Structure formats: structure tokens, C-alpha cells
């Protein structure tokens, strides 16, 4: 198992090799996702009790924006993982700068 933590946004890549006919695995995790302020879920659509009551009631626009942003994060993380699997040096300063630029754009445009 190869595990790499990039020095931006808490991105962690985990890859295990394919061994004797078994399937390898790849995964990517990050602190980038926006979550429901009531339950902490990434994909909550008014499903938790807290999103319906109290001062933290989330509007449709906020939920829609969170889901769109998280979709962009999924796409960026998938690309990083695919690049790592293809042998691209995802730890190079230029690549890390590209990740930061992509995340800033996602945050500003969604």
C-alpha cells in the first residue's frame, strides 16, 4: 500500500498494487468538502433533523451550492488520483500550485 499526503488541503492518496490476480485499490480523501452545518454530511438534502430547526436552517440555494462545490471537488480529486496512477508527479511544486488554483476557481465560481 502506497499512501501519500499532499501538503495542500489535506489530500491523501492511497494505492495498493494488483497482486496475483486480486484487484488493487485506489482511494483519495480530503478536507476540501463542504458539509451540512447541522449533521456534517456532504450530501445532506434536508435529511437531518437539524437542517429543519433552529438558527442553522439551510436554504435550497445553500444546499444546491454545497452539492455543486462537492461535485467539483470530486472531479478534481479524481483527476489527481488518475494522474498519480499514470505516474505523474502529483507532489511537484507546479502540480500543487495547479491544485490550489483549481480549488480557488471552484470556490469562486460555484
CNS distance restraints for C-alpha pairs under 8 A (distance, minus, plus):
assign (resid   1 and name CA) (resid  14 and name CA) 6.86 0.50 0.50
assign (resid   1 and name CA) (resid  15 and name CA) 5.62 0.50 0.50
assign (resid   1 and name CA) (resid  16 and name CA) 4.27 0.50 0.50
assign (resid   1 and name CA) (resid  17 and name CA) 6.88 0.50 0.50
assign (resid   2 and name CA) (resid  13 and name CA) 7.91 0.50 0.50
assign (resid   2 and name CA) (resid  14 and name CA) 5.65 0.50 0.50
assign (resid   2 and name CA) (resid  15 and name CA) 5.12 0.50 0.50
assign (resid   2 and name CA) (resid  16 and name CA) 6.09 0.50 0.50
assign (resid   3 and name CA) (resid  12 and name CA) 7.01 0.50 0.50
assign (resid   3 and name CA) (resid  13 and name CA) 5.60 0.50 0.50
assign (resid   3 and name CA) (resid  14 and name CA) 4.43 0.50 0.50
assign (resid   3 and name CA) (resid  15 and name CA) 6.46 0.50 0.50
assign (resid   4 and name CA) (resid  12 and name CA) 5.60 0.50 0.50
assign (resid   4 and name CA) (resid  13 and name CA) 5.13 0.50 0.50
assign (resid   4 and name CA) (resid  14 and name CA) 6.53 0.50 0.50
assign (resid   5 and name CA) (resid  10 and name CA) 6.87 0.50 0.50
assign (resid   5 and name CA) (resid  11 and name CA) 5.74 0.50 0.50
assign (resid   5 and name CA) (resid  12 and name CA) 4.26 0.50 0.50
assign (resid   5 and name CA) (resid  13 and name CA) 6.32 0.50 0.50
assign (resid   6 and name CA) (resid  10 and name CA) 6.58 0.50 0.50
assign (resid   6 and name CA) (resid  11 and name CA) 5.38 0.50 0.50
assign (resid   6 and name CA) (resid  12 and name CA) 6.22 0.50 0.50
assign (resid   6 and name CA) (resid  91 and name CA) 6.45 0.50 0.50
assign (resid   7 and name CA) (resid  11 and name CA) 7.49 0.50 0.50
assign (resid   8 and name CA) (resid  96 and name CA) 7.28 0.50 0.50
assign (resid   8 and name CA) (resid 100 and name CA) 7.53 0.50 0.50
assign (resid   9 and name CA) (resid  30 and name CA) 6.48 0.50 0.50
assign (resid   9 and name CA) (resid  31 and name CA) 5.89 0.50 0.50
assign (resid   9 and name CA) (resid  32 and name CA) 6.07 0.50 0.50
assign (resid  10 and name CA) (resid  29 and name CA) 7.82 0.50 0.50
assign (resid  10 and name CA) (resid  30 and name CA) 5.13 0.50 0.50
assign (resid  10 and name CA) (resid  31 and name CA) 5.38 0.50 0.50
assign (resid  10 and name CA) (resid  32 and name CA) 7.55 0.50 0.50
assign (resid  11 and name CA) (resid  28 and name CA) 7.04 0.50 0.50
assign (resid  11 and name CA) (resid  29 and name CA) 5.71 0.50 0.50
assign (resid  11 and name CA) (resid  30 and name CA) 4.33 0.50 0.50
assign (resid  11 and name CA) (resid  31 and name CA) 6.91 0.50 0.50
assign (resid  12 and name CA) (resid  28 and name CA) 5.63 0.50 0.50
assign (resid  12 and name CA) (resid  29 and name CA) 5.26 0.50 0.50
assign (resid  12 and name CA) (resid  30 and name CA) 6.25 0.50 0.50
assign (resid  13 and name CA) (resid  26 and name CA) 7.53 0.50 0.50
assign (resid  13 and name CA) (resid  27 and name CA) 5.93 0.50 0.50
assign (resid  13 and name CA) (resid  28 and name CA) 4.60 0.50 0.50
assign (resid  13 and name CA) (resid  29 and name CA) 6.72 0.50 0.50
assign (resid  13 and name CA) (resid  81 and name CA) 6.85 0.50 0.50
assign (resid  14 and name CA) (resid  25 and name CA) 7.88 0.50 0.50
assign (resid  14 and name CA) (resid  26 and name CA) 5.63 0.50 0.50
assign (resid  14 and name CA) (resid  27 and name CA) 5.15 0.50 0.50
assign (resid  14 and name CA) (resid  28 and name CA) 6.27 0.50 0.50
assign (resid  15 and name CA) (resid  24 and name CA) 7.43 0.50 0.50
assign (resid  15 and name CA) (resid  25 and name CA) 5.71 0.50 0.50
assign (resid  15 and name CA) (resid  26 and name CA) 4.40 0.50 0.50
assign (resid  15 and name CA) (resid  27 and name CA) 6.50 0.50 0.50
assign (resid  16 and name CA) (resid  24 and name CA) 5.21 0.50 0.50
assign (resid  16 and name CA) (resid  25 and name CA) 5.26 0.50 0.50
assign (resid  16 and name CA) (resid  26 and name CA) 6.49 0.50 0.50
assign (resid  17 and name CA) (resid  23 and name CA) 7.89 0.50 0.50
assign (resid  17 and name CA) (resid  24 and name CA) 4.96 0.50 0.50
assign (resid  17 and name CA) (resid  25 and name CA) 7.15 0.50 0.50
assign (resid  18 and name CA) (resid  22 and name CA) 5.85 0.50 0.50
assign (resid  18 and name CA) (resid  23 and name CA) 5.26 0.50 0.50
assign (resid  18 and name CA) (resid  24 and name CA) 4.20 0.50 0.50
assign (resid  18 and name CA) (resid  25 and name CA) 7.78 0.50 0.50
assign (resid  19 and name CA) (resid  23 and name CA) 7.13 0.50 0.50
assign (resid  19 and name CA) (resid  24 and name CA) 7.12 0.50 0.50
assign (resid  26 and name CA) (resid  81 and name CA) 7.77 0.50 0.50
assign (resid  27 and name CA) (resid  81 and name CA) 7.50 0.50 0.50
assign (resid  28 and name CA) (resid  77 and name CA) 6.66 0.50 0.50
assign (resid  28 and name CA) (resid  78 and name CA) 7.61 0.50 0.50
assign (resid  28 and name CA) (resid  81 and name CA) 6.63 0.50 0.50
assign (resid  29 and name CA) (resid  77 and name CA) 7.86 0.50 0.50
assign (resid  32 and name CA) (resid  73 and name CA) 6.91 0.50 0.50
assign (resid  33 and name CA) (resid  42 and name CA) 6.81 0.50 0.50
assign (resid  33 and name CA) (resid  69 and name CA) 7.76 0.50 0.50
assign (resid  33 and name CA) (resid  70 and name CA) 5.60 0.50 0.50
assign (resid  33 and name CA) (resid  73 and name CA) 6.77 0.50 0.50
assign (resid  34 and name CA) (resid  42 and name CA) 6.28 0.50 0.50
assign (resid  34 and name CA) (resid  66 and name CA) 5.96 0.50 0.50
assign (resid  34 and name CA) (resid  69 and name CA) 7.36 0.50 0.50
assign (resid  34 and name CA) (resid  70 and name CA) 6.42 0.50 0.50
assign (resid  35 and name CA) (resid  39 and name CA) 7.92 0.50 0.50
assign (resid  35 and name CA) (resid  40 and name CA) 5.00 0.50 0.50
assign (resid  35 and name CA) (resid  41 and name CA) 5.26 0.50 0.50
assign (resid  35 and name CA) (resid  42 and name CA) 4.50 0.50 0.50
assign (resid  35 and name CA) (resid  43 and name CA) 7.46 0.50 0.50
assign (resid  35 and name CA) (resid  44 and name CA) 7.92 0.50 0.50
assign (resid  35 and name CA) (resid  66 and name CA) 7.25 0.50 0.50
assign (resid  36 and name CA) (resid  40 and name CA) 4.72 0.50 0.50
assign (resid  36 and name CA) (resid  41 and name CA) 5.32 0.50 0.50
assign (resid  36 and name CA) (resid  42 and name CA) 6.30 0.50 0.50
assign (resid  36 and name CA) (resid  43 and name CA) 7.74 0.50 0.50
assign (resid  36 and name CA) (resid  44 and name CA) 6.30 0.50 0.50
assign (resid  36 and name CA) (resid  51 and name CA) 7.85 0.50 0.50
assign (resid  36 and name CA) (resid  63 and name CA) 7.91 0.50 0.50
assign (resid  37 and name CA) (resid  51 and name CA) 7.80 0.50 0.50
assign (resid  37 and name CA) (resid  56 and name CA) 6.90 0.50 0.50
assign (resid  38 and name CA) (resid  48 and name CA) 7.31 0.50 0.50
assign (resid  38 and name CA) (resid  49 and name CA) 7.97 0.50 0.50
assign (resid  38 and name CA) (resid  50 and name CA) 4.94 0.50 0.50
assign (resid  38 and name CA) (resid  51 and name CA) 5.59 0.50 0.50
assign (resid  38 and name CA) (resid  56 and name CA) 6.88 0.50 0.50
assign (resid  39 and name CA) (resid  44 and name CA) 7.90 0.50 0.50
assign (resid  39 and name CA) (resid  48 and name CA) 6.34 0.50 0.50
assign (resid  39 and name CA) (resid  50 and name CA) 6.72 0.50 0.50
assign (resid  39 and name CA) (resid  51 and name CA) 7.70 0.50 0.50
assign (resid  42 and name CA) (resid  66 and name CA) 7.96 0.50 0.50
assign (resid  42 and name CA) (resid  67 and name CA) 7.58 0.50 0.50
assign (resid  42 and name CA) (resid  70 and name CA) 7.44 0.50 0.50
assign (resid  43 and name CA) (resid  67 and name CA) 6.53 0.50 0.50
assign (resid  44 and name CA) (resid  48 and name CA) 7.07 0.50 0.50
assign (resid  44 and name CA) (resid  63 and name CA) 7.85 0.50 0.50
assign (resid  45 and name CA) (resid  63 and name CA) 6.69 0.50 0.50
assign (resid  46 and name CA) (resid  51 and name CA) 5.50 0.50 0.50
assign (resid  46 and name CA) (resid  52 and name CA) 6.77 0.50 0.50
assign (resid  46 and name CA) (resid  58 and name CA) 7.83 0.50 0.50
assign (resid  47 and name CA) (resid  51 and name CA) 7.32 0.50 0.50
assign (resid  48 and name CA) (resid  52 and name CA) 7.44 0.50 0.50
assign (resid  49 and name CA) (resid  53 and name CA) 6.94 0.50 0.50
assign (resid  50 and name CA) (resid  54 and name CA) 7.13 0.50 0.50
assign (resid  50 and name CA) (resid  56 and name CA) 7.58 0.50 0.50
assign (resid  50 and name CA) (resid  57 and name CA) 7.47 0.50 0.50
assign (resid  51 and name CA) (resid  56 and name CA) 6.67 0.50 0.50
assign (resid  51 and name CA) (resid  57 and name CA) 5.07 0.50 0.50
assign (resid  51 and name CA) (resid  58 and name CA) 6.01 0.50 0.50
assign (resid  52 and name CA) (resid  57 and name CA) 5.66 0.50 0.50
assign (resid  52 and name CA) (resid  58 and name CA) 7.67 0.50 0.50
assign (resid  53 and name CA) (resid  57 and name CA) 5.99 0.50 0.50
assign (resid  58 and name CA) (resid  62 and name CA) 6.18 0.50 0.50
assign (resid  58 and name CA) (resid  63 and name CA) 6.65 0.50 0.50
assign (resid  59 and name CA) (resid  63 and name CA) 6.39 0.50 0.50
assign (resid  60 and name CA) (resid  64 and name CA) 5.97 0.50 0.50
assign (resid  61 and name CA) (resid  65 and name CA) 6.01 0.50 0.50
assign (resid  62 and name CA) (resid  66 and name CA) 6.12 0.50 0.50
assign (resid  63 and name CA) (resid  67 and name CA) 6.23 0.50 0.50
assign (resid  64 and name CA) (resid  68 and name CA) 6.18 0.50 0.50
assign (resid  65 and name CA) (resid  69 and name CA) 6.06 0.50 0.50
assign (resid  65 and name CA) (resid 110 and name CA) 6.33 0.50 0.50
assign (resid  66 and name CA) (resid  70 and name CA) 6.08 0.50 0.50
assign (resid  67 and name CA) (resid  71 and name CA) 6.11 0.50 0.50
assign (resid  68 and name CA) (resid  72 and name CA) 6.40 0.50 0.50
assign (resid  68 and name CA) (resid 110 and name CA) 6.63 0.50 0.50
assign (resid  69 and name CA) (resid  73 and name CA) 6.30 0.50 0.50
assign (resid  69 and name CA) (resid 106 and name CA) 6.58 0.50 0.50
assign (resid  69 and name CA) (resid 107 and name CA) 7.00 0.50 0.50
assign (resid  69 and name CA) (resid 110 and name CA) 5.89 0.50 0.50
assign (resid  70 and name CA) (resid  74 and name CA) 6.14 0.50 0.50
assign (resid  71 and name CA) (resid  75 and name CA) 6.34 0.50 0.50
assign (resid  72 and name CA) (resid  76 and name CA) 6.25 0.50 0.50
assign (resid  72 and name CA) (resid 106 and name CA) 6.50 0.50 0.50
assign (resid  73 and name CA) (resid  77 and name CA) 6.07 0.50 0.50
assign (resid  73 and name CA) (resid 103 and name CA) 7.52 0.50 0.50
assign (resid  73 and name CA) (resid 106 and name CA) 7.77 0.50 0.50
assign (resid  74 and name CA) (resid  78 and name CA) 6.01 0.50 0.50
assign (resid  75 and name CA) (resid  79 and name CA) 6.24 0.50 0.50
assign (resid  76 and name CA) (resid  80 and name CA) 6.29 0.50 0.50
assign (resid  76 and name CA) (resid  99 and name CA) 7.81 0.50 0.50
assign (resid  76 and name CA) (resid 102 and name CA) 7.55 0.50 0.50
assign (resid  76 and name CA) (resid 103 and name CA) 7.97 0.50 0.50
assign (resid  77 and name CA) (resid  81 and name CA) 6.15 0.50 0.50
assign (resid  78 and name CA) (resid  82 and name CA) 6.09 0.50 0.50
assign (resid  79 and name CA) (resid  83 and name CA) 6.07 0.50 0.50
assign (resid  80 and name CA) (resid  84 and name CA) 6.20 0.50 0.50
assign (resid  80 and name CA) (resid  90 and name CA) 7.01 0.50 0.50
assign (resid  81 and name CA) (resid  85 and name CA) 6.22 0.50 0.50
assign (resid  82 and name CA) (resid  86 and name CA) 6.15 0.50 0.50
assign (resid  83 and name CA) (resid  87 and name CA) 6.35 0.50 0.50
assign (resid  83 and name CA) (resid  88 and name CA) 5.27 0.50 0.50
assign (resid  83 and name CA) (resid  89 and name CA) 7.83 0.50 0.50
assign (resid  83 and name CA) (resid  90 and name CA) 7.10 0.50 0.50
assign (resid  84 and name CA) (resid  88 and name CA) 5.31 0.50 0.50
assign (resid  84 and name CA) (resid  89 and name CA) 6.62 0.50 0.50
assign (resid  84 and name CA) (resid  90 and name CA) 6.05 0.50 0.50
assign (resid  89 and name CA) (resid  95 and name CA) 7.53 0.50 0.50
assign (resid  90 and name CA) (resid  95 and name CA) 5.65 0.50 0.50
assign (resid  90 and name CA) (resid  96 and name CA) 6.87 0.50 0.50
assign (resid  91 and name CA) (resid  95 and name CA) 6.58 0.50 0.50
assign (resid  91 and name CA) (resid  96 and name CA) 6.36 0.50 0.50
assign (resid  92 and name CA) (resid  96 and name CA) 6.24 0.50 0.50
assign (resid  93 and name CA) (resid  97 and name CA) 6.14 0.50 0.50
assign (resid  94 and name CA) (resid  98 and name CA) 6.32 0.50 0.50
assign (resid  95 and name CA) (resid  99 and name CA) 6.39 0.50 0.50
assign (resid  96 and name CA) (resid 100 and name CA) 6.34 0.50 0.50
assign (resid  97 and name CA) (resid 101 and name CA) 6.18 0.50 0.50
assign (resid  98 and name CA) (resid 102 and name CA) 6.10 0.50 0.50
assign (resid  99 and name CA) (resid 103 and name CA) 6.16 0.50 0.50
assign (resid 100 and name CA) (resid 104 and name CA) 6.14 0.50 0.50
assign (resid 101 and name CA) (resid 105 and name CA) 6.19 0.50 0.50
assign (resid 102 and name CA) (resid 106 and name CA) 6.23 0.50 0.50
assign (resid 103 and name CA) (resid 107 and name CA) 6.16 0.50 0.50
assign (resid 104 and name CA) (resid 108 and name CA) 6.15 0.50 0.50
assign (resid 105 and name CA) (resid 109 and name CA) 5.88 0.50 0.50
assign (resid 106 and name CA) (resid 110 and name CA) 5.84 0.50 0.50
